[in-house]
Amino acid sequence: MKRTIAGAAVVASTVLLTAACSSSGNSSSGGGGGAVPSTDGHGKTVTVWLQADAQNGWPEVVNQANQRFEQQTGAKVNVQWQQWSNYTTKLDSTFAGSTAIPDVVELGNTQTSSYIAGGAFADLTGAKGQFENSSTWLQGLSESGTSVDGKLQAIPYYAGSRVVIYRKDLWTKAGVMTPPKTLNELYADLDKVKAANSGDSNFSAFYMPGKYWYAAMSFVYGAGGSIATQSGGSWTAKLESAQSVQGLKNWQKVTTYSVGGATKDEADQDAVMAQGHVAAILGNGWELGAVTAPDTGNPKLAKVLSTFPMPGTGAGNYTPSFPGGSDLAVPQKASNKDLGAEWIKVFTDTKSQTMLAKYAIPNTTSLLHVYEGQSQANQSTGEAAKKTWFVPNTPNWANVESANVLQNALESIATGKSSVEDAAKSADGQIEKILNAGS
């Protein structure tokens, strides 16, 4: 999705958190309590913009963090709940103004790069060690909050990951009793599931939309390839590399088990699965509930659905997942930058993230066991979250998405209009032109 910033870029500067604060949380700390920072917040109010996901899902996590922060600093917290719809428009107009700038903002991890490039956020690089578990942050989230020159400007908050959602009843009926551990095992299992349902002309052993670029690029990174790399200020597209081509062919193999969807994206795959002619999809963990939702899905499937991480080339070597999720940042024009950073520190420390892990994937691999222990589905998504990838971290990436470069290339592969090699070459040319525009 295209992200823009209204107004001129601001010159970023480092938020100087106090040494007293750093004594409470280093990169491997697990205390969650924290020493009292020397920043005096008495008489001040920190304004925090959080999405309503937290208000509806884990309000107690927010409340306890606010209480601890207020006790430590003397400052008050004003949480203003936001909605994702038109959120970037609100951010743009707010940052372009000169008053009422929040001290902390939440952003989706795909939204951060444009704002970072525009100088909208304070530089937290020097304070990274003061955020607990920073050495074990989820890679995909950590990368999303880091600028192209390596500056930390957004802190990982929580994540989501994609897993295979499948019909246990159909797989068992086909003689497949346990989830596959490698891609070759997956293909063999899908052959069995497809054969067992050959009488259904609409049946997909694995429904894989042709424009599902998050899925396809996961296979690319799983084979050791990438979309593009940067060197010396210039981007080089990499889909033509041997590794990337192999990854695209692995993805193409999965599309052969899909009936229909070659010209579509994944937006309605949950509804497609709910119709009863699909044995598996690759979806975010929450999509398990979407497939069985009473209003839009099929509740009868609730007892037969299960999940497993998308396997990779070797046992235990999962295909990387693109992480959804959120980051937290301190606006450069905020009046309480130090206190804003302090609030993020408390809200993302071990105590807060352990509580959050009951509801969502925490920001650190060190607490995934808490999340995984909640359910079998959580175990799968937690495993998938351990190995992730992220898009090229440049504001120009939004233009690649809006131009549908990957979607069009993948559709040409899925429909048989282009070979993998030709589609990759065409996409590379477009990607390089867009990513290097204005450099």
N, C-alpha and C positions, 0 to 999 in steps of 0.2 A: 504494500500500500504506500502511496506517495505521501511523504511528510514534508511540510514546509514550515518555515519560521518567518513570522512577520517582524519587521523592524531590523535595525542594523545589528550586526554582531557585536557582542560586548567582549572586552579583553578579560580573559579569565585570570584569576589569581588563586593562590593556594589558601585554602581554609586552614588557619593555624590552630589546631586543637591543642589543648594544654598538655604539658608533660604529666600532670597529675592524672589526667584522663587515661593516658597511655599505660599507666601502671595497672589498669584494671583489665585490659584486654589486648593480648598480643595475637599473632596469627594462629596460634594453636591453643589459645586459652579456652577453657570450658566452664569457667565459673559462673558467668551469667549475672553476677551481682554488680560488680563494678565499684571502683572507688569514687568518692565524690569529686567531680571535676572542679577546678578553680574558677571556671566560668560562672559568674554570678548572674542568675536569671531572675532575681527578685524584681517584681514590678513589670516583667516582660511576658509576652504571650507568643508562643510559637504556633504559627498557622501551618497545618499539614493538610495537603490534598491527597486523600486516599480514595481508591475506587470502592464502590458499594459492595464489591465482592467480599471485602473484609467485614463490612457492616452486617451482611447477611450470612456470612460463613464462619468467621472467627472473631466476633466482637470482643470476647474476653482476652484475646491476645493483645488487641489494641489497648484495651482498658488497663491491663496490668503494666504495659510498657509506659503508658501515660503516667500512671501513678508512680512508678519507679523514677521516671525522668523528673517529675515534679518534686519528688523527695530529694533527689540528688542536686538539682539546679535551682530550685525555688521558682522556676518559670512555670507558667500555665500552658496547657496545650489546647488549641482550638482545631479539632479535626473537622474538615469540611468534606462531606462525602460527594464523590463525583460519579459520573456515568461515562462509559466508554464512547458512546455515540457523540460525535462532534467535539470530542475532548481536545483534540489537537487545535481545533479552531479557537477554543477557549484559552488554551495555553498561548497560542500565537498572539492573540489580542492582549492578554495579560502581560506577557513579556515585552510587548511593544510599548506598554504604558510605563508610567513612572511611579505609580502608587499601588498599594494592595497586592504586592508580590508575595506569594506564599513562601514560607521558609523551607518547606519540603514538598516535593511533588512525586507522585507515582507515575511511571510511564510503562507501556508495554515494551518488551525488550527490542522489538523491531522499530520502535519509534525514537530511540535515543540518539542514533548516529547523526541525524540532521541537526538536532539541538546541540549536541556536543560540538559539531563542526562550526555552528554559529556562535559559539562562546556563551551559550545560555546558562551553563552550569559552572559551579565552583570546582576548582581542581583539588581533589582529595588524595592525590598520589602520596604526599608526604605523611598522610595519616592512615594509610592502608593498614598498617600493622595494629592500629588501635581498634579495628573492627574485628570482632571475634570470628575465628574460623576462616579468615581471609585466605589462608593458604590452601584451603580445601573447598573454596567456592566452586559451584558447578561451572564447568568451562564455558558452556554456551552463554550463561548469564554474565559471567565475568568479562567475556569478550565484548558483549553488547554494551557494557558500560565503560569501555576503554577506547580512547581515541586512537587514530591511526599512528600517532607518535608516542603511544604508550602511556598516556595520562589517564588516571582513574577519575572518572567524573560521574559515575552512577554506581550505586551499591546494589548487588543482587538481593532480591526480596523473596520470591518464590517461583517455582517452575511447574511446567507440565511437560509430559513426554508422550510420544506416540508408540503404541504397541499393536500387535496383531489381536484383533477381537474376533473370536471364532465360535462357531456352533459345535460344541462338544458332541451333541447327538449325531450330527451328520458325519463328523470325523470318526467317531466310534463305530458307526454303522459301516463305514468304509474300511474298517480294520486298523485305523490309526488311534492308538491308545494314549500316546504321550506326545507332547509338543516336540517339534524338530529342534535339533541343536545346531544344525548347519544349513546353509542355503541348499545344498544338494539334497539333504534330507527333506527340506521344505518342498522342493520340486517333486520329489518322489511321493510325498504324502498328498500333494495336490493332484497328482496323477490318479491316485487311488480315489480321492474324493470326487474328482471329475468323472471317473469311470462309473462310480456307484450311483451317479445321478445323471447318467447319459440320456435318460428318458425325458428330462426337462430341458427343452431348447433354450429356456431363459436362465439357466443355472450358471452361476459363476462360482467356481471353487475358490477364487480369490478375486473380489471386485477391485479393480485398480483403474481409476479414471486416467485418461490420457494426459490431462493437463495438471495432474497432481505433482507439482514440481517439488514440494517438500519431501515427498516420498522418493522421487527419482534421485534427487540430490543426496539423500541419505545413502542410497546405493553407491553413488559416485564416491562419497567420502569413505564409505565402507570398503571400497576397493583400493583406497589409497590415493584417490584423485581429489580434485577440488574444483571450484567454480573459477576462481581467479586468485592470483597472488600479486603482492606489491613489492617492488624493489626500486630504490632510487626515485621514489615519487611517481613511478609509472606502474600501471596495472597490466598484467598479462593474463589473458583468459586461458584456462587449462582444460576445457572440456574435450579437446582433441588429444590430450595425453593418453598414453596406453592404459593407464590406471582408470582414468575417467571413462574412457570408452568401454572398458570391461564392466565398470559399475553400471553404465547405461544399458549394457546388454543384459546384465543381471536383472535390472528393473524391467526391461523389455520381456524377459522370460516370464515374469510374474503377470504381465499384461495378457499373455496368451491364455491365461486361465480366467479371464474376465470377458463376460458377454455384455456388450454395450458399454457405454461410458468413454469410448475412445476420444470423443470430442468434448468431454466435460471435465470439470474440476471436481474436487471432493466435497463441495458444499452440501450436496444432498445424499452423500453415501450412507448416512445413518438411516434415512428414510428408505433408501433402496434396499438395505439389508433387512429392514423391518418387514418388507414384503414377502420374505420367506424363500427367496431364490438365490441367496448368497451365503456361502459357508465361511467367509472371512473377509475382513477389511483391515486396513492399517489406519488407526485413528487415535486421537488423544484419549487418555484414560477416561475423561468425563463422557466420551461418546458412548460408552457402555450403557449409561443411563439414558442417553438420547435414543438409542435403538429401541429401548423398552418403555419409553415414556408413554403414559396412557393417552395423551392428547395427539402426539405426532408419531409415535412408534408402535411397537407390538409388545405389550406386557407379557404375553405368553412365552416370549423368548427369554425372559429373565432367568429361568432355571437352567437353561442350556447354554448360555453364553459364558465364555471364559477368555482369558488373555495370556499372551506370552510375548516376550521381547522379540523383535524381528531378528532372527539368527543371522550370523555372518558367515565368513568363509571357513571358520574353524569353530569347534565347540567352545562356548563361553566367550567367543569374540563377536559380540552383537553388532549388527548394523547400526551405526550411529543414528540418533534421533535428533530432529530439529526441536529445540526446546521452546515451548511457549513460556510465557511468564512475565514478570514485572521487575523493574528496577526502581530505586529511590534516588533522587538527586536533590542537591541544594542549589536553587537558582542563584546565579551570580549577582543579581540585583536585589536579593533578599536583604532585609535589614538585620536579620538575626542568623547569619550564616553559621557561626560557631555553634549556636544552640540547635540549629537545624541539623547539623552534622551529629551533635550529641544525641538528638532524638533518634536519628537513624541507627546510631550505634547501639542504643538500648533496644530498639525495635527489631534489630537483626542479630542480637547476641544469642548465646546458646540457650538461655532460658526461654526467650521469646520464640526462637525457631523450634525448640523442642515442643512447645505448645502448638505451634503452627503445623508441625508434622503430623498431627492428628487429622488434619483437613487437606493439606496440600504438600507438594514436594518442597522440602526446605531448601535453603540456598547453599547447603554444604553437604558433601558426600559423607561427612562424619556423622550425620544425623539421619541418613537414609534408612537405617535399620528401624528407627522409630516409626517412620512413615510406612515402611514395608510390613511392619508387624500388624497393621490395622486390618488387612484383608489380602486375599490372593491377588486381586486386581492391583492393589497397591504394590505388592511385591514385584509384579511385572513392570509397572511404570517406574518404580524405584530403580530396578535393574537397568531399564532403558535410559534413565537419567544419568547414569554413571558415564555414559559415552555419548557425547553430543557434538554437534557442529553448528557453525553460525555463518551467515552470509558475509560477503566482503564488507568490512566495516568502513563504509564511506557513504556520505549523503547521496552520492550519485547512484547508489544501489536502488534507491526508490524509483529512479527513472528506468532501470532495467525491469523492475516489476511492472511499472505502469505501461511499458512498451510490450509486455507479454512475451519477452524474448524466450524465456525458458518454456513457457506454456506452449507457444507455437512450435518450438523445436520438438518438444515431447509429443505433441499431438501428431506431428508428421511421422514420428517413429511409430507411435501406437496404431496409426491408420495405415502404415505401410507405404506412405508417400515418399519417405526418405529413409536412407540407411542411417544407422547410428552415426557412422563416420561423417556423412554429409551434413546431417542435422547438427552435429557437434561443431563442425567447421563454420557453418553459417552462424550459429549462436555465438561462437567465440568472436567473430568479427564484429558483431553488434555489441557484445558485452565490452570489448576493449574500447570501442568508440565512445560508448556512453560513460564508462568509468573514468576514462581519461579526459573527458570534456572539461575544458576550463583549467586543466592543470598546467 
